[in-house]
Amino acid sequence: MEWAIVALYAGAVLGLGVAFLAASRLLGPSRPKPAKSEPYECGVPLQAESRIRMSVHFYLVAILFILFDIETVFLIPWAVLHRQLGAAGLLEMGIFISVVGFGLVYVWRRGALEWE
Amino acid sequence: MPTADWSMIGPVLAVLAAALGMVALDLFPRRPWHRSAVEWTAYLGLIAAIALLHGAGEPRVGFGGALIADPLSRFMSLAILLATALAVPASLPAIAARGLLMAEYLALLLLSAAGMMLLVMSHDLITMFLSVEVLSLALYVLCGIARKDARSNESAMKYFVLGAFATGFLLYGMALVYGAAGTVFLSGMSDGIGGTEGSVLAVAGVSLIVAGFAFKLGAAPFHMWVPDVYEGAPTPVTAFMSVAVKAAGLGALARLLVGGMALQADAWGPLAVFLAALTMVVGNLGALTQASVKRMLAYSSIAHSGYALIGVASAASPEATYAVAGISAALFYAAAYLVMTLGAFVFLMFAGRPGQEAETYDHLAGLARRRPWAAALMTVLMVSLAGIPPTAGFIGKFVLFKAAVEAGQVGLAVIGVITSAVGVYYYLRVVVVMYMHEPEEVPGRKVEPEAPPFDPNLGWVVAIGAALTLLLGVYPTIFLNFSRAAASTLLP
């Protein structure tokens, strides 16, 4: 019996999806162009040669982004619990942020953030 | 919030602070004293770490059960810090000759050492895994730090790809053991798992963890990467990683298996026996046919992992005394191996000229005439690696084989003795070449009529290695007591 809820939910999801697509099809204007009829992939051409030359700077920027992004994620558990952790937690987070900040200063001074 | 016992990780913090300090120094405009400032920051951090290690106080568990400071962690941390302190002066000539980034190089060396110290202090699986990663990531970069050298790149690539693969084994094994034990902490893990009868989860988990560590130790059949990585990496990096990673890995493996999985000895005991036997045979046979001395030393390091694993295999014995004797012998052997192998790798740089290391046996021909002291020091190291008294290598093998026979692993002791006899051939070949061969004309290398210039720092490192080798061989009692104390606190 409890599976009825799941079925109901699945039905609602499917129904809503179909309803939106149908509404867009019936009510919206339709002026198809080749570029428009391709599936959307973040604005990048859908099909291309996989062996293209790319600037190595993209790689560096991506790596740096991931590094600092993931280190920033560690702030979130602390932000949730900062009242319980108190001054000791603030101090430890301060040490952590200084090390991350030191990393930022390092990549900056080494010129990793310069594009040319 | 669990209270943090900062004094426990004082040595690690000192090393980390020195690493950050060196990189920070590199960000300022260059001054003439820049290089020596970086160098002395490294020494200062290492000296502070050894001092803090000495005053570390009573054995205790801290950081919510994640870390433990006990005689084992102290013994191994001291070995790691010694290897690092010798690797720093040994690295300077290579840094200058190859134009490497000095601050980054030394900082990575210290960061790796910090990971190793955390590894031997780990008291839960998560900390253990993270420490393995910290030490490995720094080493992957160090192997490839000579960016314009194709062999260095090859070394880094092979080490990284295979290392990542082995990390998968380790992590999967830890996940399974967690599933079987219901805890990640080493205290209570053994009881949590219970008997291994019918517990596929526990047996599979323990086996995968042992395989992961066998890779880090370079034990056969997980040794394929060792010769290429050790040969391609800059020699001071090889010298450091061949000794320090093994010391740290062995310490962690002993803590995990003997301290955390004592009741599951019937699962990991046979594995350790198999690994030890195979590693001794493969390492020694591989070393026989090498033309490059560096590659021969790489195979020799595989063989010595096998000898150290005899101790772990003997520790599977249900008798506590035999287990202590096995681990104690393995720890002592790791220390003996450290001083002699580090010295031998550094000798390859010392025997060559700046920027051109001695590589093949031919390069060493007639060295005794040109550089009698260098040849004499290397002879001590080679005699010790071969296991001939009165050196550290002999005492190390003696206590290992004794522990093995007492624990009922007579087969392993026999294989150990036979393979040591094989080893004598290729170690003494170095001595024979140095003393009895005439220097030949080697393509691309002039024969020096007299002593070529060399770096005295390298000479000191080799001399310290040889001196410690003799010290451990002549007065082993202090060190054996230390390693026995480290092993006996391990048992629950």
Interface residues (C-beta under 8 A of the other chain):
Chain A: Q84 L85 G86 A88 G89 E92 V99 F102 V105 Y106 R109 R110
Chain B: M1 A4 L20 V23 A24 L27
